[in-house]
Amino acid sequence: MGLQIISASGQAYLRGEVTDEKNAPLANAKIVLHSTGYVYSSGSSGLFGITIPNRMDSITVSMDGYQSVSMEVDASVYQSIVMKPLFTSVTVQKNKLLSFTRNLQLQERQNWRPFGESYSSLVENEFVNTTKYPETGFAIRIDKASYSNVRRFLNMNMKVPPDAVRAEELLSYFNFGYTPPEEDSVFAFRSFLSDCPWNPANQLFFLNVSAKKIPPEKIPASNLVFLIDISGSMDMPNRLPLLKSAFKLLVDNLREQDTISIVVYGSAVGVWLTPTSGKEKIKIRKAIEDLQPGGSTPGQSGILSAYRLAKSQFIVGGNNRVILATDGDFNVGQTTEEELDNLITRHQESGIYLTCLGVGMGNYKDSKLEVLAKKGNGNFSYLDNEQEAEKVLVKELTQTLYTVADDAYLNIKFNDRYTKAYRLIGYDNKLKALSDSVTAIEGGEVGSGYSLTALFEIVSATGVTDTVSAAAGYSEPASSADPMLGMVTVHYRLPADSVLRCSNFRAPATPGTFSTLSASFRFAASVALFASLLKESKYVKTSNWNEVSAIANQSYDMNDPIQTEFITMIDKAKKIYAKSRRKRSKQR
């Protein structure tokens, strides 16, 4: 099993390079020699050397996403071949926002990076005046990578880079209760309003959105392409060996109607396992086990090869998905976040989803994988151990791999009669996206049975701060006679459907006390406060780790190992950040 190498004897040697218009090398470009019909590929640096029968010949160079080039060649002349993109319009797309808030003053701040890791610079959402700007929105996504990455830092007894903390992903890691939608609906809603535990003068608004579950008998056939990084940087126990274990766990859940392929990139780029039925588990597991690391990281070429293979096996009405597994350290071809953004955008409308699985430490490129997942209509997880791999690829398989809504984003129009100002917790935008002044939200992919909980800190309007002790919100939609905190609208498309749809929900303005909330939502508040303290948010300066610990310990489910683990993470963070504070005090 391996990659096919085609060679031919000849009397002349043709040398050259293949690049894009920005002079970036293009690896794995296909080169057809017309006189023989043999097919060659450019190397990891875009270079090629071909033996040809005569000094003069002709070739055609092709690559996914680029215009083919046919030309006569002279072996005595070094060939510099420049390829132009097919989709010039998408390469000038501006950045899109994860959430949209107005009147935000941008402040530059230092983005510290541990080792050689990279994270997108984020700007925390501010309070927004409701009278001036009543409407806000955010993308609905099922990404959870930030939580396990935070856990990795704390387990190493290290402070967490502030930009590595995405509060919405920490919240998404937990299940705070699931409400099945009505039979003809995609989404169900619940909301709760209480006093804010870290700022009693304000209120905390909880919004829970649950997506419908696909019945097991209706789960569509899958066309999955495992795109696995086997470069030299993956030669560590917590990288390629961990990924091999993860994919073998996934194989156990495959069915006969599912098709699996494997594409690798490293010392070579190509198809490691041709399309294979899910019933051939022994063959698939052996192909995974035989993977060995080595070489550079031509991620661009690997992505293009995987999409090409996924397209060739496309299942109409099925689940077509590329699963990219890597430390994200692309060092050959298109390597920057902007270049990867453009690369994936070309395939965005193909109907092929992209799931990204990040691993490793030291050179882990969170920012690059985040871009790929968002632009690839997919999701993003970080695997720090085998338990996390099992959670993502076995226990939450349907959420991870089976989509019920595309391009989903949520809008809420607050009622200024009850709300003076509001602040969305999490969904912070990249500094660069905000500086482009773009008002479009990057919608997300929603998996089967996914339940999202979003939190807003609310400054109440005068005269409506009294709580109703008997109520902690509504579990049923409010009638038109009920006081309304805001109108919630989820915009989305069904998979493989271009029609934009929407679901509405009237969020009631009836407040309750924090103590009367269900345990799951009090626990959600502890997760939000935990994230805010890790980010050193200016909005929780009067709070401390003891407060987080108190809320979490009073509300966590002792029978839930994930919630129990969170309690230990709070204790670790408390020690790490207390030690850091003592060091700063001594330096003064």
C-alpha distance (Angstrom), angle and dihedral (degrees) to the residues before:
residue distance angle dihedral
M1 . . .
G2 3.80 . .
L3 3.75 146.5 .
Q4 3.79 121.2 -39.6
I5 3.81 115.3 -122.6
I6 3.82 116.9 -162.1
S7 3.79 120.1 -159.7
A8 3.81 137.6 167.3
S9 3.77 136.2 -167.0
G10 3.81 118.6 -118.3
Q11 3.76 148.4 153.8
A12 3.80 101.1 -113.4
Y13 3.78 135.9 44.0
L14 3.80 120.9 -135.3
R15 3.82 116.2 -159.2
G16 3.77 131.9 -177.3
E17 3.79 149.4 115.6
V18 3.80 137.5 -105.9
T19 3.83 118.8 -142.2
D20 3.78 139.5 160.4
E21 3.80 124.8 -115.8
K22 3.81 90.8 -83.8
N23 3.81 90.3 55.7
A24 3.81 92.1 -109.3
P25 3.83 111.4 147.3
L26 3.80 116.8 -109.5
A27 3.78 113.1 -144.6
N28 3.81 123.6 -156.3
A29 3.80 95.9 18.2
K30 3.83 108.1 163.1
I31 3.83 114.0 -117.0
V32 3.81 118.3 -167.2
L33 3.83 116.2 -164.0
H34 3.80 105.0 -147.3
S35 3.83 98.2 -154.1
T36 3.81 93.4 58.8
G37 3.80 105.2 16.3
Y38 3.80 90.2 -128.8
V39 3.80 117.6 148.7
Y40 3.81 123.4 -136.9
S41 3.82 134.9 173.4
S42 3.77 134.4 -139.3
G43 3.79 114.3 -111.7
S44 3.79 130.4 -115.2
S45 3.82 91.3 -78.6
G46 3.81 93.4 45.0
L47 3.82 90.8 -102.9
F48 3.79 125.8 133.0
G49 3.79 139.1 -176.7
I50 3.82 120.7 -169.0
T51 3.78 131.6 -179.8
I52 3.83 109.3 -136.1
P53 3.84 131.9 -171.7
N54 3.81 94.8 -121.6
R55 3.80 137.8 18.0
M56 3.84 91.4 -109.6
D57 3.81 120.7 54.1
S58 3.81 140.7 131.5
I59 3.79 133.5 -116.8
T60 3.80 142.0 -171.9
V61 3.81 118.6 -144.1
S62 3.80 118.5 -162.1
M63 3.79 137.6 171.9
D64 3.80 135.1 168.6
G65 3.79 111.0 -90.6
Y66 3.84 94.3 18.7
Q67 3.78 136.9 89.9
S68 3.81 112.4 -103.5
V69 3.81 117.2 -113.2
S70 3.83 122.3 -147.1
M71 3.79 117.5 -174.2
E72 3.79 146.6 150.8
V73 3.80 113.6 -108.2
D74 3.80 136.6 -158.0
A75 3.81 115.0 -152.1
S76 3.80 90.4 -146.7
V77 3.83 90.2 62.4
Y78 3.82 124.9 70.1
Q79 3.83 107.6 -122.2
S80 3.82 119.6 -134.5
I81 3.82 105.8 -171.4
V82 3.81 117.5 -170.1
M83 3.81 117.5 -164.7
K84 3.79 123.1 -155.8
P85 3.82 122.1 -145.9
L86 3.80 118.2 -107.8
F87 3.77 94.0 -140.7
T88 3.77 106.3 48.5
S89 3.80 92.6 162.7
V90 3.79 95.8 63.3
T91 3.80 94.2 51.5
V92 3.79 91.1 69.5
Q93 3.80 95.4 51.8
K94 3.76 114.0 132.7
N95 3.75 124.1 -126.9
K96 3.79 115.8 -83.3
L97 3.77 125.9 -141.3
L98 3.79 128.6 -113.2
S99 3.80 88.5 -151.6
F100 3.78 131.4 3.0
T101 3.78 121.1 -131.6
R102 3.77 126.9 161.0
N103 3.79 137.1 -136.8
L104 3.80 91.6 27.3
Q105 3.79 117.1 164.2
L106 3.79 108.7 -144.9
Q107 3.77 117.8 -138.0
E108 3.77 124.4 -171.3
R109 3.79 113.6 -132.8
Q110 3.76 134.8 173.3
N111 3.78 115.0 -90.1
W112 3.80 106.4 -150.9
R113 3.76 117.8 -156.4
P114 3.80 124.2 -159.6
F115 3.80 114.1 -138.5
G116 3.82 105.4 -29.7
E117 3.80 97.2 -39.3
S118 3.81 121.7 131.4
Y119 3.81 131.9 -148.5
S120 3.79 131.4 177.0
S121 3.81 113.7 -102.2
L122 3.80 106.8 -113.6
V123 3.80 132.7 -161.7
E124 3.80 114.8 -147.8
N125 3.79 116.2 -123.0
E126 3.82 113.9 -103.0
F127 3.80 131.2 -145.0
V128 3.81 110.2 -83.9
N129 3.81 125.3 -150.5
T130 3.81 106.5 -117.3
T131 3.81 96.6 -153.0
K132 3.80 92.0 55.9
Y133 3.79 98.3 33.9
P134 3.81 111.8 19.7
E135 3.80 96.6 161.7
T136 3.79 128.6 71.1
G137 3.79 135.4 157.7
F138 3.78 145.8 -172.5
A139 3.79 139.9 -166.1
I140 3.80 118.4 -97.1
R141 3.79 107.3 -131.6
I142 3.79 135.9 162.0
D143 3.81 96.8 -145.8
K144 3.81 114.7 139.4
A145 3.81 102.7 166.7
S146 3.79 96.5 113.7
Y147 3.80 94.4 63.4
S148 3.81 97.4 56.6
N149 3.81 90.3 41.3
V150 3.83 90.0 53.5
R151 3.80 88.2 49.3
R152 3.79 90.1 52.8
F153 3.83 92.5 55.2
L154 3.80 93.3 46.9
N155 3.80 91.5 47.9
M156 3.82 86.6 55.0
N157 3.84 89.1 52.0
M158 3.80 90.6 -116.2
K159 3.78 133.7 132.8
V160 3.80 112.9 -107.6
P161 3.83 118.9 -115.8
P162 3.84 104.7 -110.5
D163 3.81 92.2 -130.0
A164 3.82 90.2 54.1
V165 3.82 88.5 65.2
R166 3.81 112.9 87.1
A167 3.80 105.8 174.2
E168 3.80 94.6 -158.3
E169 3.82 90.7 57.5
L170 3.80 91.8 50.1
L171 3.81 88.8 52.2
S172 3.82 91.5 45.6
Y173 3.80 90.2 56.2
F174 3.81 90.8 72.3
N175 3.77 133.7 61.2
F176 3.81 108.5 -128.3
G177 3.78 94.3 178.9
Y178 3.77 134.4 -55.7
T179 3.81 126.1 -122.9
P180 3.83 113.5 -167.7
P181 3.81 111.9 -132.1
E182 3.79 121.6 -123.7
E183 3.80 113.3 -82.2
D184 3.82 94.0 -99.2
S185 3.84 95.2 40.3
V186 3.79 133.5 86.2
F187 3.83 96.7 -157.0
A188 3.81 138.4 40.0
F189 3.81 124.4 -164.7
R190 3.80 140.1 -152.0
S191 3.80 129.0 172.0
F192 3.79 136.3 -173.4
L193 3.80 133.6 -171.2
S194 3.81 123.8 -158.0
D195 3.78 142.7 147.4
C196 3.83 113.8 -72.5
P197 3.83 112.4 -109.0
W198 3.82 95.1 -149.1
N199 3.81 94.9 41.4
P200 3.84 112.3 27.7
A201 3.81 91.1 -173.1
N202 3.80 88.5 66.8
Q203 3.79 135.9 53.9
L204 3.79 132.0 -123.0
F205 3.80 118.4 -134.6
F206 3.82 116.5 -158.5
L207 3.80 119.0 -162.9
N208 3.79 118.7 -172.9
V209 3.83 121.0 -168.7
S210 3.82 120.9 -175.4
A211 3.81 124.5 -167.2
K212 3.78 123.0 -145.6
K213 3.79 121.0 -96.6
I214 3.78 122.1 -122.1
P215 3.85 108.4 -127.9
P216 3.83 110.4 -117.1
E217 3.81 91.8 -117.2
K218 3.81 90.7 55.1
I219 3.80 98.4 48.8
P220 3.82 104.1 125.3
A221 3.79 125.6 -124.2
S222 3.81 112.9 -87.5
N223 3.78 131.1 -131.8
L224 3.80 101.6 -165.3
V225 3.79 125.3 179.5
F226 3.81 114.1 -167.4
L227 3.82 106.1 -149.9
I228 3.80 104.3 -165.3
D229 3.80 127.4 -172.0
I230 3.83 107.7 -136.8
S231 3.80 96.1 168.8
G232 3.80 123.0 133.5
S233 3.81 92.7 -94.8
M234 3.82 88.7 64.9
D235 3.82 92.6 63.0
M236 3.81 95.8 107.1
P237 3.83 131.6 96.2
N238 3.83 93.4 -111.9
R239 3.81 93.1 51.5
L240 3.81 125.9 43.2
P241 3.85 95.9 8.2
L242 3.82 89.2 50.3
L243 3.81 91.2 49.1
K244 3.79 91.5 48.8
S245 3.81 89.2 54.3
A246 3.81 90.5 46.8
F247 3.79 95.3 51.7
K248 3.79 92.4 46.0
L249 3.81 87.9 56.0
L250 3.79 89.4 53.2
V251 3.81 91.8 49.5
D252 3.82 89.7 63.6
N253 3.82 89.0 66.4
L254 3.80 97.0 50.1
R255 3.79 121.3 116.1
E256 3.80 132.1 -150.6
Q257 3.82 91.8 -102.8
D258 3.82 91.7 54.6
T259 3.81 119.5 94.9
I260 3.81 120.8 -149.6
S261 3.80 128.2 -167.5
I262 3.80 131.0 172.7
V263 3.80 125.7 -146.2
V264 3.80 119.5 -176.8
Y265 3.78 134.4 -166.6
G266 3.78 129.5 -167.0
S267 3.79 125.2 81.8
A268 3.82 83.6 6.3
V269 3.79 136.8 12.3
G270 3.76 121.5 -138.2
V271 3.78 151.0 92.7
W272 3.80 110.4 -48.3
L273 3.79 95.7 176.9
T274 3.79 120.8 23.6
P275 3.85 116.9 -138.8
T276 3.82 106.6 -59.3
S277 3.80 133.3 -178.7
G278 3.80 115.8 -107.0
K279 3.82 89.8 -122.4
E280 3.84 90.1 69.3
K281 3.80 92.2 77.6
I282 3.81 96.5 151.5
K283 3.81 91.5 55.0
I284 3.80 92.6 47.1
R285 3.81 93.9 47.2
K286 3.81 91.5 49.4
A287 3.81 90.9 51.1
I288 3.81 89.2 52.7
E289 3.79 93.9 45.7
D290 3.83 92.6 50.8
L291 3.82 92.9 60.6
Q292 3.81 113.6 118.6
P293 3.84 127.6 -174.6
G294 3.79 127.3 -121.0
G295 3.81 144.4 119.3
S296 3.80 135.2 36.0
T297 3.82 127.5 -42.3
P298 3.83 110.5 -102.9
G299 3.81 93.1 172.5
Q300 3.80 93.6 161.4
S301 3.81 92.7 59.5
G302 3.78 91.8 45.0
I303 3.80 92.2 52.4
L304 3.79 92.5 49.5
S305 3.81 92.0 48.5
A306 3.80 92.3 48.9
Y307 3.80 93.5 50.2
R308 3.78 90.5 47.2
L309 3.81 90.9 53.5
A310 3.82 93.1 43.9
K311 3.79 89.1 51.6
S312 3.82 92.0 51.7
Q313 3.83 90.5 54.8
F314 3.81 96.2 38.5
I315 3.83 113.8 156.7
V316 3.79 113.1 -150.9
G317 3.80 106.7 -131.9
G318 3.80 89.9 7.0
N319 3.79 135.5 111.2
N320 3.80 105.2 -90.1
R321 3.78 111.2 -176.5
V322 3.80 143.6 156.8
I323 3.82 113.5 -148.0
L324 3.79 108.8 -156.8
A325 3.81 115.7 -162.7
T326 3.81 117.4 -173.1
D327 3.79 147.9 114.8
G328 3.81 85.0 -109.8
D329 3.80 94.2 -122.8
F330 3.82 96.8 139.9
N331 3.80 108.3 177.6
V332 3.81 102.9 162.5
G333 3.80 127.8 62.8
Q334 3.80 118.9 -7.0
T335 3.80 103.7 6.7
T336 3.81 110.9 157.4
E337 3.80 124.5 88.8
E338 3.82 90.0 -112.6
E339 3.80 93.4 51.2
L340 3.80 92.5 47.4
D341 3.82 89.0 47.3
N342 3.81 90.3 56.4
L343 3.81 92.4 43.6
I344 3.81 94.5 54.9
T345 3.81 94.4 39.5
R346 3.81 88.6 65.4
H347 3.81 88.8 63.0
Q348 3.80 97.3 38.4
E349 3.80 95.3 103.2
S350 3.81 95.2 44.1
G351 3.80 94.6 95.8
I352 3.80 89.8 -119.1
Y353 3.82 115.6 123.8
L354 3.79 125.6 -148.3
T355 3.80 125.0 -141.6
C356 3.81 116.3 -171.6
L357 3.80 122.8 -155.5
G358 3.81 113.6 -169.3
V359 3.80 124.7 -160.1
G360 3.79 140.2 169.4
M361 3.75 138.1 42.1
G362 3.78 136.4 -117.0
N363 3.80 96.3 39.8
Y364 3.82 97.7 29.8
K365 3.82 109.2 142.7
D366 3.80 104.6 -154.0
S367 3.81 92.1 165.8
K368 3.82 93.2 58.9
L369 3.79 96.2 47.6
E370 3.79 90.7 46.4
V371 3.83 89.8 55.7
L372 3.80 92.2 48.4
A373 3.81 94.4 49.2
K374 3.80 94.5 47.4
K375 3.79 95.3 45.4
G376 3.81 92.9 41.5
N377 3.82 93.9 60.1
G378 3.77 88.0 -113.9
N379 3.78 147.5 103.3
F380 3.77 138.4 -96.5
S381 3.81 133.7 -140.1
Y382 3.78 134.1 171.6
L383 3.81 117.1 -140.5
D384 3.79 112.4 -152.9
N385 3.81 95.7 162.2
E386 3.82 143.3 1.1
Q387 3.80 92.2 -92.4
E388 3.80 89.5 60.5
A389 3.80 90.5 47.9
E390 3.80 89.7 53.4
K391 3.82 91.2 48.1
V392 3.82 93.5 51.7
L393 3.81 100.8 37.8
V394 3.81 102.5 31.0
K395 3.80 115.0 19.3
E396 3.82 94.6 36.5
L397 3.79 96.5 28.6
T398 3.81 95.8 129.2
Q399 3.81 92.4 49.3
T400 3.80 90.9 48.0
L401 3.79 100.2 44.4
Y402 3.82 111.4 20.1
T403 3.79 118.9 70.3
V404 3.81 126.5 -153.2
A405 3.83 98.5 171.8
D406 3.80 136.3 24.1
D407 3.81 132.8 -158.1
A408 3.79 89.3 13.6
Y409 3.78 120.3 176.6
L410 3.77 133.2 161.1
N411 3.79 128.0 -135.2
I412 3.78 125.5 -169.4
K413 3.78 124.8 -171.5
F414 3.80 108.7 -158.2
N415 3.79 122.4 -145.3
D416 3.81 107.7 -123.5
R417 3.80 89.6 -154.3
Y418 3.81 87.8 74.5
T419 3.80 103.2 19.4
K420 3.80 124.5 57.8
A421 3.82 95.5 176.0
Y422 3.79 138.6 -10.7
R423 3.80 139.2 -160.9
L424 3.80 124.8 -159.1
I425 3.81 110.5 -138.2
G426 3.81 109.4 -136.4
Y427 3.80 126.6 -10.6
D428 3.80 86.6 103.2
N429 3.77 115.1 178.7
K430 3.76 128.3 -124.1
L431 3.78 113.2 -101.4
K432 3.81 91.6 -124.4
A433 3.81 93.7 50.0
L434 3.80 90.7 52.6
S435 3.78 92.8 47.9
D436 3.82 89.0 57.4
S437 3.84 88.9 61.2
V438 3.79 92.4 -134.8
T439 3.80 116.2 166.0
A440 3.81 98.1 -167.9
I441 3.80 118.6 105.6
E442 3.81 119.9 -137.7
G443 3.81 102.1 -125.9
G444 3.78 120.0 -143.4
E445 3.79 142.3 -138.4
V446 3.82 116.6 -104.9
G447 3.79 120.0 -152.7
S448 3.80 129.0 -144.5
G449 3.81 112.6 -76.8
Y450 3.79 94.9 2.4
S451 3.80 117.4 157.2
L452 3.82 119.8 -160.4
T453 3.80 126.6 -166.2
A454 3.81 119.0 -166.2
L455 3.80 125.5 -173.6
F456 3.79 130.6 -151.7
E457 3.79 125.6 -172.7
I458 3.80 106.6 -139.2
V459 3.80 131.6 -157.0
S460 3.79 102.4 -152.5
A461 3.78 122.3 -133.4
T462 3.81 115.3 -114.0
G463 3.78 115.4 -77.0
V464 3.81 100.1 19.3
T465 3.82 102.5 81.4
D466 3.82 96.2 98.5
T467 3.79 111.0 112.0
V468 3.74 127.2 -137.5
S469 3.77 104.3 -133.6
A470 3.78 94.5 -159.4
A471 3.80 95.3 56.7
A472 3.77 134.8 58.0
G473 3.79 95.8 176.9
Y474 3.78 136.5 -66.2
S475 3.76 129.0 -65.0
E476 3.80 91.0 -168.6
P477 3.82 127.4 57.3
A478 3.79 111.5 -87.1
S479 3.78 120.5 -116.4
S480 3.80 120.6 -117.8
A481 3.82 89.5 -100.6
D482 3.82 92.5 61.9
P483 3.81 119.4 95.0
M484 3.80 107.3 -100.2
L485 3.80 123.7 -142.6
G486 3.78 91.4 -171.2
M487 3.79 146.8 -30.9
V488 3.80 112.8 -107.2
T489 3.82 120.1 -156.0
V490 3.79 125.7 -178.3
H491 3.81 113.9 -159.6
Y492 3.80 117.0 -160.7
R493 3.78 147.8 141.7
L494 3.76 127.1 -129.9
P495 3.82 114.3 -116.9
A496 3.83 111.5 -79.3
D497 3.83 90.1 6.2
S498 3.81 125.3 112.5
V499 3.81 95.6 -161.2
L500 3.82 113.5 110.7
R501 3.81 110.0 -135.7
C502 3.79 134.0 -177.4
S503 3.81 141.6 -157.5
N504 3.81 121.8 -158.1
F505 3.81 134.1 -152.8
R506 3.80 131.4 -179.5
A507 3.82 107.2 -139.1
P508 3.82 108.2 -148.0
A509 3.81 120.5 -127.9
T510 3.81 94.9 -143.2
P511 3.82 107.3 123.6
G512 3.77 128.5 -153.1
T513 3.78 135.4 -175.9
F514 3.79 120.9 -84.6
S515 3.80 90.3 -122.3
T516 3.82 91.5 59.8
L517 3.80 93.8 55.0
S518 3.79 117.7 106.8
A519 3.81 113.7 -92.0
S520 3.80 91.9 -111.1
F521 3.79 93.4 59.4
R522 3.79 93.5 44.7
F523 3.80 86.1 52.4
A524 3.83 88.8 50.8
A525 3.81 88.5 56.0
S526 3.81 89.8 53.8
V527 3.82 90.0 52.9
A528 3.82 90.7 51.0
L529 3.81 91.9 49.3
F530 3.82 90.3 46.3
A531 3.81 90.2 54.3
S532 3.81 91.8 46.4
L533 3.80 92.6 52.8
L534 3.82 91.3 48.4
K535 3.82 88.5 51.9
E536 3.82 89.6 47.0
S537 3.81 87.7 -128.0
K538 3.78 116.9 -164.6
Y539 3.81 88.2 -135.6
V540 3.82 94.6 68.1
K541 3.81 100.5 41.5
T542 3.81 91.5 125.4
S543 3.82 92.5 50.7
N544 3.79 128.6 85.1
W545 3.80 142.7 -170.2
N546 3.79 92.2 -92.5
E547 3.81 89.6 63.2
V548 3.81 92.0 51.3
S549 3.79 90.3 48.0
A550 3.81 92.6 49.1
I551 3.83 94.5 50.9
A552 3.81 93.5 44.4
N553 3.81 95.4 45.6
Q554 3.81 91.3 51.2
S555 3.79 94.4 49.9
Y556 3.81 111.4 29.6
D557 3.79 123.1 111.3
M558 3.81 108.2 -117.5
N559 3.81 89.5 -157.5
D560 3.81 92.3 57.6
P561 3.84 110.1 84.2
I562 3.81 91.9 -162.1
Q563 3.80 92.8 55.7
T564 3.80 90.6 43.2
E565 3.80 89.8 53.3
F566 3.81 89.5 52.3
I567 3.82 89.5 60.5
T568 3.82 89.1 57.7
M569 3.81 90.4 47.9
I570 3.81 90.3 55.7
D571 3.81 90.0 52.1
K572 3.81 91.4 50.0
A573 3.81 92.4 48.1
K574 3.80 90.9 48.5
K575 3.82 91.3 55.8
I576 3.82 95.1 43.0
Y577 3.80 95.8 48.3
A578 3.82 93.7 41.0
K579 3.81 88.9 53.8
S580 3.82 90.2 49.4
R581 3.80 90.9 50.5
R582 3.83 91.7 51.1
K583 3.81 90.5 51.9
R584 3.81 91.3 52.8
S585 3.81 90.9 49.0
K586 3.83 91.7 53.2
Q587 3.81 91.4 48.9
R588 3.79 89.8 56.3
